[in-house]
Amino acid sequence: QVQLVESGGGLVQAGGSLRLSCAASGRTFSSYPMAWFRQAPGKERDFVAAISWGGGATDYADSVKGRFTISRDNAKNTVYLRMNSLKPEDTAVYYCARKKTTGWGSRNLYEFDYWGQGTQVTVSS
């Protein structure tokens, strides 16, 4: 069983920064790609960023490219999302997720099987 616990959300002014963390239990963390998704009120859960098992490959939604950075520390079983130049439209609950398989290259939330409880990010204008 894998458990994912996000932290680091909060209230920030537009233009500010936050770093989200996702701590994972289980010995297989380092074998799987990880991703961040977000869901704003009344909207679908959207892909934000993903990172390969070793951290050598990353993928970003166009809306966050150049502002957000995903990284991971397999020794600490943790994945991070550094968010800079935050905008009010970044306001959402942010979720980390583990991919079902070890293969790389998906933004489809149905290909991720373990999810955290989410952390709220609110960006004020």
C-alpha positions in Angstrom: 0.0 0.0 0.0 1.2 3.5 -0.9 0.3 6.6 1.0 0.9 10.1 -0.3 0.8 13.2 1.9 1.0 16.7 0.5 2.0 19.8 2.4 3.1 23.3 1.7 0.0 24.9 0.4 -1.3 28.2 1.7 -2.4 31.8 0.8 0.0 33.9 -1.2 -0.2 37.1 -3.1 0.1 37.2 -6.9 3.7 37.0 -8.0 4.7 35.1 -4.9 6.1 31.6 -4.5 5.3 28.3 -2.7 6.9 24.9 -2.6 4.7 21.9 -2.3 5.9 18.6 -0.9 4.5 15.1 -1.3 5.9 12.5 1.0 5.3 8.9 0.0 5.4 5.7 2.0 6.4 2.4 0.5 9.7 1.0 -0.9 8.7 1.3 -4.5 8.5 5.1 -4.7 11.7 5.5 -6.8 10.5 3.1 -9.5 7.5 5.1 -10.6 6.8 8.4 -12.3 5.1 11.0 -10.2 2.9 13.9 -11.0 1.0 16.9 -9.7 -2.6 17.7 -10.7 -4.8 20.5 -9.5 -8.5 21.0 -9.3 -10.3 24.4 -9.0 -13.8 24.7 -7.7 -16.3 23.5 -10.2 -13.6 22.3 -12.6 -12.0 19.1 -13.6 -8.8 17.8 -12.2 -6.0 19.0 -14.5 -2.5 17.9 -15.1 0.2 20.2 -13.9 3.6 18.5 -14.0 5.2 15.0 -14.1 8.6 13.6 -13.4 10.2 10.3 -14.4 11.3 7.7 -11.8 14.9 9.0 -11.8 14.1 12.7 -12.3 15.8 12.8 -15.7 12.6 13.7 -17.6 9.9 16.2 -16.8 6.7 17.4 -18.4 4.6 20.6 -17.7 1.3 21.9 -18.7 1.6 24.9 -20.9 -0.1 27.1 -18.3 2.7 26.5 -15.8 5.8 26.0 -18.0 8.6 28.4 -17.0 7.0 29.1 -13.6 6.7 25.7 -11.9 9.5 23.2 -11.3 8.9 19.6 -10.4 11.7 17.6 -8.7 12.1 14.5 -6.5 14.4 13.1 -3.9 14.2 9.3 -4.0 16.3 9.0 -0.8 13.6 10.9 1.0 10.6 9.4 -0.9 9.5 12.9 -1.7 8.4 14.8 -4.7 8.3 18.6 -4.8 6.6 21.3 -6.9 8.2 24.7 -6.8 5.7 27.4 -7.9 7.0 30.9 -8.8 5.2 33.9 -10.2 1.9 32.6 -9.0 -1.3 33.9 -10.5 -4.9 34.0 -9.2 -5.8 31.4 -11.8 -3.3 29.0 -10.1 -5.8 28.8 -7.1 -6.8 25.2 -6.7 -6.4 22.1 -4.6 -3.1 20.4 -5.6 -2.7 16.7 -5.6 0.3 14.5 -6.0 -0.2 11.1 -7.7 1.8 8.0 -8.5 1.6 6.4 -11.9 0.1 2.9 -12.2 3.0 1.7 -14.2 6.7 2.5 -14.4 6.5 3.7 -18.0 7.0 7.4 -18.8 4.8 9.8 -20.6 1.3 10.3 -19.5 -0.9 13.3 -18.5 -4.0 11.2 -18.1 -5.2 11.2 -14.5 -6.7 7.7 -15.0 -3.2 6.3 -15.4 -2.3 7.3 -11.8 -3.5 5.0 -9.0 -2.4 6.5 -5.7 -3.4 10.0 -4.7 -2.7 12.3 -1.8 -5.5 14.1 0.0 -4.6 17.4 -1.6 -3.3 20.8 -0.4 -5.0 24.1 -1.0 -3.2 26.9 -2.8 -4.9 30.2 -2.9 -3.4 33.2 -4.8 -4.8 36.6 -4.1 -4.8 39.4 -6.6 
